[in-house]
Amino acid sequence: MTGACFDMPQLSVLIVGCGNIAGAFDLGRPASELPYTHAGAFKRDGRFSLDACVEPDEKRRLAFMDAWGISTGFSSIDDVADAGYHFDIISICSPTPCHAHDLETALSLKPKLIFCEKPVTTSVLETERLVEKCRKSNILLTVNYSRRFDPYIVKLKADIEAGRWGQLRSVVGIYNKGILNNGSHMLDLLHLLVGQIKIVKVGQPIQDFFPDDPTVPVWLETSQGIPVHIVSGHAGDFAIFELQLVFSLGVLTMEDGGMFWRERRTINSTTFKGYRMLDEGIRRAGEYPAAMSKAVDNIYRSITQGATLASTGESSLAAQKLCEQVKEFSITL
Ligand SMILES: NC(=O)c1ccc[n+]([C@@H]2O[C@H](COP(=O)([O-])OP(=O)(O)OC[C@H]3O[C@@H](n4cnc5c(N)ncnc54)[C@H](O)[C@@H]3O)[C@@H](O)[C@H]2O)c1
């Protein structure tokens, strides 16, 4: 299943699981807005052909095919394997407990690349096995730890490395809705921005959404001994995903998951002579809305030009290992 458009070959796509992140988050949004979903991003990009989808719920499958102009639908990925189709890219957007089976089956279909929703699977052992299997099969694996594709965050990483904010002193993060579900986003982002981190102490877990995935506060440290404190909110109250980075030259705060950034710089105090303080700062719109478009661009360039993937099976596994350690420590409390 391969199409052609704009006189260059399109890459064929199969989407597995037709819910929110597959496409529903973009339904009803103006076409001029940046897409938040797999279908929305592949469609808008123009270098991909949405050829088929898998969804057990027939009504949802037909609505998805209609909304995104997809000609072929299956109720299970096993049926795709039986029918002998081939795709360049397989997006796994099914519920997390289905990922291990869907990834395993996707591998048997021999795509060029699998774009898997996070977390890769529900267990480190399964993720480790499947990441290794992708590597051995020469099938690229990228995982939607979306902030790795966010241009603001890519620039921030370069700014931190170039010392544009001075020395990093400490980090505070706030999250809810599960250490693996959302905590893995936080720990993956921290790996990207501050490098390896190890657990110092774990706090009391709360069950705020998924029965098997508690939200756990954790105190970590970077390899330079910089403290990283991750605290929890309750998913029943409101969604929260924030990060505050304290530098010698100012404080940078990610709000609303990266939709906004508050930047405060140091100035001389006008009240207390000889003191330095933070200015009022500015609240800028972030570039999180561009993350999905950047992800599919990264996918296209990795397949056609060998570009480096911004988010890999290995980086996702590292975040998941840390999540599992946090969870194990919390069980012993
Ligand atoms: N990267 C992000 O920020 C982000 C955001 C939202 C969701 N996610 C991840 O995406 C995945 C899906 O989440 P969602 O919110 O879109 O869920 P959803 O419930 O909206 O959609 C999942 C869909 O998969 C279908 N499904 C169930 N079993 C299936 C199977 N065996 N094969 C194929 N389809 C099957 C369901 O019927 C449903 O339509 C989860 O792993 C979640 O963690 C990631």
The ligand as a MOL file (V3000), in Angstrom:
LIG
                    3D

  0  0  0     0  0            999 V3000
M  V30 BEGIN CTAB
M  V30 COUNTS 44 48 0 0 0
M  V30 BEGIN ATOM
M  V30 1 N 1.9510 10.9670 24.1380 0
M  V30 2 C 0.9550 11.4620 24.8690 0
M  V30 3 O 1.0530 12.5460 25.4480 0
M  V30 4 C -0.3190 10.6450 24.9870 0
M  V30 5 C -1.5630 11.2670 25.1700 0
M  V30 6 C -2.6970 10.4650 25.2410 0
M  V30 7 C -2.5790 9.0750 25.1750 0
M  V30 8 N -1.3510 8.5100 25.0380 0 CHG=1
M  V30 9 C -1.1930 7.0460 24.9660 0
M  V30 10 O -1.8940 6.5760 23.8150 0
M  V30 11 C -2.4800 5.3090 24.0600 0
M  V30 12 C -3.9750 5.4020 23.7520 0
M  V30 13 O -4.5470 6.3890 24.5810 0
M  V30 14 P -5.9170 7.1450 24.1560 0
M  V30 15 O -6.1200 8.1830 25.1970 0
M  V30 16 O -5.9040 7.5320 22.7450 0 CHG=-1
M  V30 17 O -6.9440 5.9520 24.4010 0
M  V30 18 P -8.4200 5.7790 23.8030 0
M  V30 19 O -9.1290 4.8900 24.7600 0
M  V30 20 O -9.0040 7.1040 23.4730 0
M  V30 21 O -8.1500 5.0090 22.4180 0
M  V30 22 C -7.7110 3.6790 22.3560 0
M  V30 23 C -8.4790 2.9870 21.2390 0
M  V30 24 O -7.9060 1.6980 21.0170 0
M  V30 25 C -8.9660 0.7810 20.8230 0
M  V30 26 N -8.4820 -0.5620 21.1300 0
M  V30 27 C -8.7200 -1.3190 22.2330 0
M  V30 28 N -8.0840 -2.5030 22.0990 0
M  V30 29 C -7.4360 -2.4730 20.9260 0
M  V30 30 C -6.6100 -3.3910 20.2360 0
M  V30 31 N -6.3220 -4.5870 20.7620 0
M  V30 32 N -6.1040 -3.0480 19.0330 0
M  V30 33 C -6.4010 -1.8480 18.4990 0
M  V30 34 N -7.1920 -0.9390 19.0990 0
M  V30 35 C -7.6900 -1.2470 20.2980 0
M  V30 36 C -10.0850 1.2800 21.7140 0
M  V30 37 O -11.3410 0.7550 21.2970 0
M  V30 38 C -9.9580 2.7790 21.5190 0
M  V30 39 O -10.7220 3.2420 20.4390 0
M  V30 40 C -2.1330 4.9460 25.5020 0
M  V30 41 O -0.9860 4.1400 25.4960 0
M  V30 42 C -1.8060 6.2990 26.1420 0
M  V30 43 O -0.8660 6.1980 27.1970 0
M  V30 44 C -0.2400 9.2740 24.9340 0
M  V30 END ATOM
M  V30 BEGIN BOND
M  V30 1 1 1 2
M  V30 2 2 2 3
M  V30 3 1 2 4
M  V30 4 1 4 5
M  V30 5 2 4 44
M  V30 6 2 5 6
M  V30 7 1 6 7
M  V30 8 2 7 8
M  V30 9 1 8 9
M  V30 10 1 8 44
M  V30 11 1 9 10
M  V30 12 1 9 42
M  V30 13 1 10 11
M  V30 14 1 11 12
M  V30 15 1 11 40
M  V30 16 1 12 13
M  V30 17 1 13 14
M  V30 18 2 14 15
M  V30 19 1 14 16
M  V30 20 1 14 17
M  V30 21 1 17 18
M  V30 22 2 18 19
M  V30 23 1 18 20
M  V30 24 1 18 21
M  V30 25 1 21 22
M  V30 26 1 22 23
M  V30 27 1 23 24
M  V30 28 1 23 38
M  V30 29 1 24 25
M  V30 30 1 25 26
M  V30 31 1 25 36
M  V30 32 1 26 27
M  V30 33 1 26 35
M  V30 34 2 27 28
M  V30 35 1 28 29
M  V30 36 1 29 30
M  V30 37 2 29 35
M  V30 38 1 30 31
M  V30 39 2 30 32
M  V30 40 1 32 33
M  V30 41 2 33 34
M  V30 42 1 34 35
M  V30 43 1 36 37
M  V30 44 1 36 38
M  V30 45 1 38 39
M  V30 46 1 40 41
M  V30 47 1 40 42
M  V30 48 1 42 43
M  V30 END BOND
M  V30 END CTAB
M  END
